[in-house]
Amino acid sequence: MNNDQNEIYSKVVRAGKRTYFFDIKSTKNNDLYITLTESKKTFGEDGDGNYQKHKIFLYKEDFEKFREGLDDVLNKIEEIKNNQ
């Protein structure tokens, strides 16, 4: 966990060349939200490594719809794989 006072919990998922961070944070009003960060190491022509990061903020009013959408696409992937 980093030193951000608003960070409640962090889950790191390493997946090949990418690392995903699932962070639960709180607002000044103690509302919880999630940040999803994808981090990927890239190398420049000089050989130096840099990290590309992409971040999504997910707010409490969207949690259920996000879960429904993710569940739907994961179920569809399973269905497609099973029919191949």
N, C-alpha and C positions, 0 to 999 in steps of 0.2 A: 504494500500500500504506500502511496506517496504522501507527501506532507500536506496535500490539500485538505483543509478542515472539512470541506463538504463531501469528501469521499468516504463512503460507508463500507464498501466491499468491492473487491476486484478479483476477477477470474481470468487467468491467462490460458489461452489455448494455442499451442504450437502445432501448425499444420503445414509440413513441408517448408516451402520458402516464405510462408506467411505466418504471422502471429496475430491472433485476435485477442482483444482486450474487452471484456464485458465489465463495465464499472457502474456501480450503483452510487449515485450522488444525491445530495439534498440541496434544495434551494434555501434561501434565507428564511423562508416561511415553513421550512421542514417538509416540503413536498419532495417526494422521491422521483428521480428520473434515471434513465440508463443512457450511458454512452457506449456505443459499439465502435471500436477502432480496429482497422486493419492496418498492419504495419508490414512492409516488405522491404528487405534490404536490396539495394541496387548498387551497381558499381559504375563509376564514371570512367572515361577514357584513361584517366590518370591512375586508375586502380583503387581510388579512395571509395570507401563504402558510405552510402547515404541511405536514410530510411524514408520511404514514401509512406505517408499516413493519410488515411481517409477515415473521417469520423461521422457518425450518425447520432443525433440526439433523439431519444425516444421518451416522450412525456407520458405521465400516468394515464391521461385520458385516452391514449392510443395503445396501451399495453395489450388489451384484449384483442383488438383488431389486428395488431401486429402478429400476435400469437396465432390467431386464426389463419392469417395469410401464410405464415411460415409453415404451420401444420398442413395447410392445403397443398402447398407446392412440394413439401417433403413426401406427403402421401401420394401425390401424382407421380413423383419420381419413382417411388416403389412400384406403383401400378405399371408404369411404362417398362421398368426393368423386368417385372414379372411376366410381361406380355411379349418380350423379345425372344 
